Amino acid sequence: MHYPIPVSPQEIVDLRQKPVNEELIAAAIAGVVQVARSKGQTLDDLTAEVLADDRLLDRDSRRWLSDIVAQAWQTLP
């Protein structure tokens, strides 16, 4: 992977400056998982955040993303 996994919320935000591609998205998801764990959040906490209603994603997209986040949670050390 060409992008290091972000270790802070600011590093995740800084990814906005990079061109979007699959590797960047994977790094962002891994970073979100790592930051959530470092804050003591559970997978349920993080899933609830992803599933929370917002104006960016529709319900089906949020559900799809929450599944990917759960897979990352279970896969990452």
Secondary structure, DSSP 4 states (H G I P E B T S, - for coil): --SPPP-SHHHHHHGGGSPP-HHHHHHHHHHHHHHHHHTT--HHHHHHHHHS--SSS-HHHHHHHHHHHHHHHHH--
